[in-house]
């Protein structure tokens, strides 16, 4: 057992003067930090340092020292990586707000960072069986993890002839922003791993429709703010932005409105469906990157129903963690009246949203309830055949878990499409599916959260 820091002769940081240390920075680890060790003790204690890059030497301020983990923030770069750039969001730097921990990393290097993290999680958490399955895929060049792909808007910005546009690639892409009002009445965000709220002066990751509202500076908004108030700004693709102040809903002009829903329009012409319109509660979950709904629908639906969508009619699809129906709508439209899409979602408001969206699609049956082994079996028993042809599941960050995954595998569907937003959860769920006899057919990773450590993955498995 590692001794408590105070038993090692290395005191915990004092409140008045945090301890500083010079670190040699190594590989990135899951969570937005790198593994580092003291320069004068290369075999010494591991310290997880943020705001650094592999290969750098940094002066770091220790922020946490427990018996299990030491953490630090890099506050001075003594030897910089060639992948370091001027931060697109300095307020998310050391001692700043959470949510932009890779803002100092070149965008291509961010994707390399995430690829390393994905490979590490698949090997370390998933085990050798998972690592071998991924290494055998054509997309995993040279036995490494699959590449992390840019979203179209970000790729276009990086390819621009404008140096300024290239430097700002990955910014102005978030259609949802969450803020909290400080004790002094200033709009801000929580500091990393802290209950403290820090005031903000910029929202570089938000789409222009949100920044133009002026939540941070305009008097018409500040007149509404109260300490501790939650602020949610939503810029839907099918209408004007709205702002939630606790439970009050206001227009972009800071006027009260009775409209509680927004419209999201997703162009899926690539699937032959044109534009799809969704009704979503203003407080409901929706993918935040401006490109994410379209890219995810195209990828997941093709994975579930096959490239030849003309043959999708009559297919039977079980969808778990279906949210507001992002995948349910195109799946129901393509399987037609002869097919079935049975979905299950634990958030009742999301199910109500989906029902409004899918009211004229008889192929879809939408159920509200917790996803559990029992609910999976009961819902699957409603198919006209003996089992679904395909299962699509998009669980929350912690993953579906062993028991649910085992229940899904026991259904015997020919294909399972697993969407995961956390590589550790992906590794665990993949391991369970492989152990149950499924084979990994493809794995893709999407950089849907630039300037943060998060990314999305889609795994496609077929029954052996």
Buried (B, 14 or more C-beta within 10 A) or exposed (E): EEEEBEEEEBEBBEEEEBBBBBBBBBEBBBEBBBBBBBBEEEEEBEBBBBBBBBBBBBBBBBBBBEEEEBBBBBBEBEEBBEBBBEBBBBBBBBBBBBBBBBBBBBBEBBBBBBBBBBBBBBBBBBBEEBBBBBBEBEEBEEEEBBBBBBBEBBBEBBEEEEEEBEBBBBBBBBBBBEBBBBEEEBBBBBBBEEEEBBBBEBBBBBBEBBBEBBBBEEEEBBEBBEEEBEBBBBBBBBBBBBBBBEEEBBBBEBEEBEEEBBEBBBBBEEBEBEEBEBBBBBBBBBBBBBBBBBBBBBBBBBBBBBEEBEEBBBBBBBBBBBBBBBBBBBBBBBBBEEBBBBBBBBBEBBBBBBBBBBEEBEBBBBBBBEBBBEBBEEBBEEBEEEBBBBBBBBBBEEBBBBEBBBBBBBBBBEBBBBBBBBBBBBBBBBBBBBBBEBEBBBBBBBBBBBBBBBBBBBBBBBBE
